[in-house]
Amino acid sequence: MPKLKQENHLRLKKPCANCPFKKEGAIELAPGRLEGIINDIVENDMTTFHCHKTVHSKSGGEWDEEGNYAPSGQESMCAGAAAYLMKIGRPTVAMRIAFAFGYAKVSDWDEAQTLVIEPLVQGGVNESASMESIEFIEPITEEKNGREQAQH
């Protein structure tokens, strides 16, 4: 039986060796690029960030002359991005649907969370903020998810 697109999209559970979200060994990006990616996936939970190894492959999509990418449908979400989002408690809509329908588990990226960069604080920090006023983000766990579901 062929995999559904949802299963293929979330099939990667461990970041690539040079995933931009990794604490160590990450590919070098242009200044501000990683922050831009993080902002995009956090601010718009209807979007995703594809793994570069699934984009730049023979089954990946195509680029036009202006640099716009047309996906092939075979791309997968970056495991580092998924782990980062789980670390900050902000899974995408696609991830939440996958959890609800059993295509993925909340715990799928638990191990990967130790490999990815530490999250910034929720809501950002300005220069005048003190450490006491910063609310740190709590990761989602299956145990926490189960408690929340039981309360509803």
C-alpha positions as a Markdown table, in Angstrom:
| # | Residue | x | y | z |
|---|---|---|---|---|
| 1 | Met | 0.0 | 0.0 | 0.0 |
| 2 | Pro | 1.5 | 3.4 | -1.0 |
| 3 | Lys | 2.1 | 5.9 | 1.7 |
| 4 | Leu | -0.3 | 8.8 | 2.0 |
| 5 | Lys | 1.1 | 12.3 | 1.5 |
| 6 | Gln | 0.7 | 13.0 | 5.2 |
| 7 | Glu | 2.8 | 10.0 | 6.1 |
| 8 | Asn | 5.5 | 11.0 | 3.5 |
| 9 | His | 5.5 | 14.6 | 4.6 |
| 10 | Leu | 6.3 | 13.7 | 8.2 |
| 11 | Arg | 8.4 | 10.6 | 7.6 |
| 12 | Leu | 11.7 | 12.1 | 8.8 |
| 13 | Lys | 12.2 | 11.9 | 12.5 |
| 14 | Lys | 15.9 | 12.7 | 12.9 |
| 15 | Pro | 17.7 | 15.8 | 11.5 |
| 16 | Cys | 20.2 | 15.3 | 8.6 |
| 17 | Ala | 23.9 | 15.6 | 9.4 |
| 18 | Asn | 23.9 | 19.2 | 8.3 |
| 19 | Cys | 20.4 | 20.3 | 9.1 |
| 20 | Pro | 20.2 | 24.0 | 9.7 |
| 21 | Phe | 18.4 | 23.4 | 13.0 |
| 22 | Lys | 21.1 | 21.3 | 14.5 |
| 23 | Lys | 23.2 | 22.7 | 17.4 |
| 24 | Glu | 26.3 | 21.2 | 15.9 |
| 25 | Gly | 27.3 | 20.5 | 12.3 |
| 26 | Ala | 24.5 | 22.7 | 10.8 |
| 27 | Ile | 24.9 | 24.0 | 7.3 |
| 28 | Glu | 25.9 | 27.6 | 7.2 |
| 29 | Leu | 23.1 | 29.9 | 6.0 |
| 30 | Ala | 23.1 | 33.5 | 5.1 |
| 31 | Pro | 22.9 | 35.8 | 8.1 |
| 32 | Gly | 19.3 | 36.0 | 9.4 |
| 33 | Arg | 18.1 | 33.1 | 7.2 |
| 34 | Leu | 17.5 | 30.6 | 10.0 |
| 35 | Glu | 15.7 | 33.3 | 12.1 |
| 36 | Gly | 13.5 | 34.0 | 9.0 |
| 37 | Ile | 12.7 | 30.3 | 8.6 |
| 38 | Ile | 11.8 | 30.0 | 12.3 |
| 39 | Asn | 9.7 | 33.1 | 12.1 |
| 40 | Asp | 7.8 | 31.7 | 9.0 |
| 41 | Ile | 7.0 | 28.3 | 10.5 |
| 42 | Val | 6.1 | 29.7 | 14.0 |
| 43 | Glu | 4.0 | 32.6 | 12.8 |
| 44 | Asn | 2.1 | 30.6 | 10.1 |
| 45 | Asp | 1.3 | 27.1 | 11.3 |
| 46 | Met | -0.3 | 26.3 | 7.9 |
| 47 | Thr | 3.2 | 26.2 | 6.3 |
| 48 | Thr | 6.2 | 23.9 | 6.5 |
| 49 | Phe | 9.9 | 23.8 | 5.9 |
| 50 | His | 11.0 | 21.0 | 3.6 |
| 51 | Cys | 14.1 | 19.0 | 4.2 |
| 52 | His | 16.8 | 20.2 | 1.8 |
| 53 | Lys | 17.7 | 16.6 | 1.0 |
| 54 | Thr | 14.1 | 15.9 | -0.2 |
| 55 | Val | 13.9 | 19.2 | -2.2 |
| 56 | His | 17.3 | 18.8 | -3.9 |
| 57 | Ser | 16.8 | 15.2 | -5.1 |
| 58 | Lys | 15.6 | 13.5 | -8.2 |
| 59 | Ser | 12.1 | 13.1 | -6.7 |
| 60 | Gly | 12.1 | 16.8 | -5.6 |
| 61 | Gly | 10.3 | 19.6 | -7.4 |
| 62 | Glu | 11.6 | 22.1 | -9.9 |
| 63 | Trp | 12.9 | 25.7 | -9.8 |
| 64 | Asp | 11.9 | 28.3 | -12.3 |
| 65 | Glu | 14.1 | 31.1 | -13.7 |
| 66 | Glu | 13.0 | 33.5 | -10.9 |
| 67 | Gly | 14.1 | 31.0 | -8.2 |
| 68 | Asn | 10.5 | 29.9 | -7.3 |
| 69 | Tyr | 10.1 | 26.3 | -6.2 |
| 70 | Ala | 7.3 | 24.1 | -7.5 |
| 71 | Pro | 7.0 | 21.1 | -5.1 |
| 72 | Ser | 6.7 | 17.6 | -6.5 |
| 73 | Gly | 4.7 | 16.3 | -3.6 |
| 74 | Gln | 7.5 | 13.9 | -2.6 |
| 75 | Glu | 9.2 | 16.4 | -0.2 |
| 76 | Ser | 9.2 | 15.8 | 3.5 |
| 77 | Met | 9.2 | 18.2 | 6.4 |
| 78 | Cys | 12.6 | 18.9 | 7.8 |
| 79 | Ala | 13.0 | 16.8 | 11.0 |
| 80 | Gly | 15.0 | 19.6 | 12.6 |
| 81 | Ala | 12.2 | 22.0 | 12.0 |
| 82 | Ala | 9.6 | 19.5 | 13.3 |
| 83 | Ala | 11.7 | 18.9 | 16.4 |
| 84 | Tyr | 12.2 | 22.6 | 17.0 |
| 85 | Leu | 8.4 | 23.2 | 16.7 |
| 86 | Met | 7.7 | 20.4 | 19.2 |
| 87 | Lys | 10.4 | 21.8 | 21.5 |
| 88 | Ile | 8.5 | 25.1 | 21.6 |
| 89 | Gly | 5.0 | 23.6 | 21.7 |
| 90 | Arg | 4.0 | 24.9 | 18.3 |
| 91 | Pro | 3.5 | 21.9 | 15.9 |
| 92 | Thr | 2.1 | 22.9 | 12.4 |
| 93 | Val | -1.5 | 22.2 | 11.4 |
| 94 | Ala | -0.3 | 19.2 | 9.3 |
| 95 | Met | 1.5 | 17.8 | 12.4 |
| 96 | Arg | -1.6 | 18.2 | 14.6 |
| 97 | Ile | -3.7 | 16.5 | 11.9 |
| 98 | Ala | -1.2 | 13.7 | 11.7 |
| 99 | Phe | -1.3 | 13.2 | 15.5 |
| 100 | Ala | -5.1 | 13.2 | 15.4 |
| 101 | Phe | -5.3 | 10.6 | 12.6 |
| 102 | Gly | -2.4 | 8.4 | 13.8 |
| 103 | Tyr | 0.1 | 9.2 | 11.0 |
| 104 | Ala | 2.6 | 10.5 | 13.5 |
| 105 | Lys | 3.0 | 10.5 | 17.3 |
| 106 | Val | 3.7 | 13.5 | 19.6 |
| 107 | Ser | 6.8 | 11.6 | 20.7 |
| 108 | Asp | 8.2 | 11.0 | 17.2 |
| 109 | Trp | 10.7 | 13.9 | 17.5 |
| 110 | Asp | 11.5 | 13.6 | 21.2 |
| 111 | Glu | 15.1 | 12.3 | 20.6 |
| 112 | Ala | 15.7 | 14.9 | 17.9 |
| 113 | Gln | 14.8 | 17.7 | 20.3 |
| 114 | Thr | 18.1 | 17.2 | 22.0 |
| 115 | Leu | 20.0 | 17.7 | 18.7 |
| 116 | Val | 18.3 | 21.0 | 17.6 |
| 117 | Ile | 19.0 | 24.5 | 18.7 |
| 118 | Glu | 17.5 | 25.9 | 21.9 |
| 119 | Pro | 14.3 | 27.9 | 21.3 |
| 120 | Leu | 14.1 | 31.6 | 21.6 |
| 121 | Val | 11.6 | 32.8 | 24.2 |
| 122 | Gln | 7.9 | 32.9 | 23.3 |
| 123 | Gly | 7.0 | 36.3 | 22.0 |
| 124 | Gly | 10.5 | 37.5 | 21.6 |
| 125 | Val | 12.7 | 39.5 | 23.9 |
| 126 | Asn | 13.5 | 43.2 | 23.7 |
| 127 | Glu | 16.7 | 44.7 | 25.1 |
| 128 | Ser | 14.9 | 46.0 | 28.2 |
| 129 | Ala | 13.4 | 42.7 | 29.2 |
| 130 | Ser | 14.8 | 41.0 | 32.3 |
| 131 | Met | 15.2 | 37.3 | 32.8 |
| 132 | Glu | 12.4 | 37.3 | 35.4 |
| 133 | Ser | 9.9 | 38.7 | 32.8 |
| 134 | Ile | 10.6 | 36.0 | 30.2 |
| 135 | Glu | 8.2 | 33.1 | 29.9 |
| 136 | Phe | 10.1 | 30.1 | 28.6 |
| 137 | Ile | 8.4 | 27.6 | 26.3 |
| 138 | Glu | 7.5 | 24.2 | 27.6 |
| 139 | Pro | 8.0 | 21.3 | 25.2 |
| 140 | Ile | 5.0 | 19.1 | 24.3 |
| 141 | Thr | 5.2 | 15.5 | 25.6 |
| 142 | Glu | 2.9 | 12.6 | 25.1 |
| 143 | Glu | 2.2 | 12.7 | 28.8 |
| 144 | Lys | 1.3 | 16.4 | 28.7 |
| 145 | Asn | -0.8 | 15.9 | 25.6 |
| 146 | Gly | -2.7 | 13.0 | 27.2 |
| 147 | Arg | -3.5 | 15.1 | 30.3 |
| 148 | Glu | -4.7 | 18.0 | 28.1 |
| 149 | Gln | -7.0 | 15.7 | 26.1 |
| 150 | Ala | -8.4 | 14.2 | 29.3 |
| 151 | Gln | -9.3 | 17.6 | 30.6 |
| 152 | His | -11.4 | 18.4 | 27.5 |
